């Protein structure tokens, strides 16, 4: 469902470094310390469990309210945005993420207390934004807590949020202890709200499972080569631009930015600061903003072009010529899908001619299988890059420091 093309030279890459990256991931998957590798197959039983709730959920609720932030919401939003056009009858999903009072009030106005299922998601169970918003919802909507059938909890098995759920006899789902929040979208974090909303999550998992199997069988070698190229050229190209040609990729880009930034901005084993900076752009909109910097600015970026070869929306540009506006007549009679793909191609060629390192990911079409493949692609790319950077890809000490300072600020 996906086509990968590398436009930079991989012949110079050290075979030893390529093997080092691959074997590092095999070790992580085998020793069970990193659990996301097992989610594509392991979460399929969860889908069957959730399917048994379908009739009850459909009878009572038409809206899912996701209360979570970062890894507890970005992946869900990415998948929903990609699949919503082909799944128009899925339940409405409302996201309560940031501690911005304007946003909270706005989202609360969209909630029908009696028709909404609230899903509270926090890997640690102590995320201050999530818990604070949840308390606001309980107070504002006078939600009953004990044995409530409209509040679900997704968290680590032994977190304070899980203890709260057990105390109040709420239905809860476990995030495996060895799965980090930003790698958790294929766990209960994403599968619970998306399945209950009506998305075909089993096909997403099967797409991810098939891609992972091909990776282990060395049939996705381009992925290892890409990570090796990024890391061995990190001083020359410290930034990667994801240039996605469809508005439906906007939330996916935000998920990639979190996955990449929080995983790879670290100190390595020698105490050196390392990292690869992610930048997410949408084409053709950002051709009119950021492209100038890519082409004529410093040659310190790699660019990944992401586009859809075939759209199910066959919207045509009218064969209409307007006086003074004839300059654009060369695209008359073409589809908008043809136009945006041609813009992607033209931009990619101009970037290549400027000496920038480029690779391309083409979607034949957006469907559940492709979404699962793309999730695994970027998770594996992140893990490969982290292994070669010689860092702990899965912690976030810089973020934890900020949380400690915040708590101290309010305890003064």
Buried (B, 14 or more C-beta within 10 A) or exposed (E): BBEBEBBBEBEEBEEEBBEBBBEBBEEBBEEEEBBBBBBBBBBBEBBEBBEEBEEEBEEEBEBBBBBBBBBBBBBBBBBBBBBBEBBEEBBBBBBBBBBEEEBBEEBBEEBEEEEBBBBBBBBBBBBBBBBEBBEBBBEEBEBEEEEBEBBBBBBBEEBBBBBBBEEBEBBBBBBBEBBBBBBBBBBBBBBBBBBBBBBBBBBBBBBBBBBBEBBEEEEBBBBBBBBBBBBBBBEEBBBBBBBBBBEBBBBBBBBBBBBBBBBBBBBBEEEEEBBBBBBBBBBBEBBEEBBEEBBEEEEEBBBBBBBBEEBEEEEEBEEEEEEEEEEEEEEEEEBBBBBBBEBBBEBBEBBBEBEBBBBBBBBEEBBBBBBBBBBBBBBBBBBBBBBBBBBBBBEBEEEEEEBEEEEEEEEE
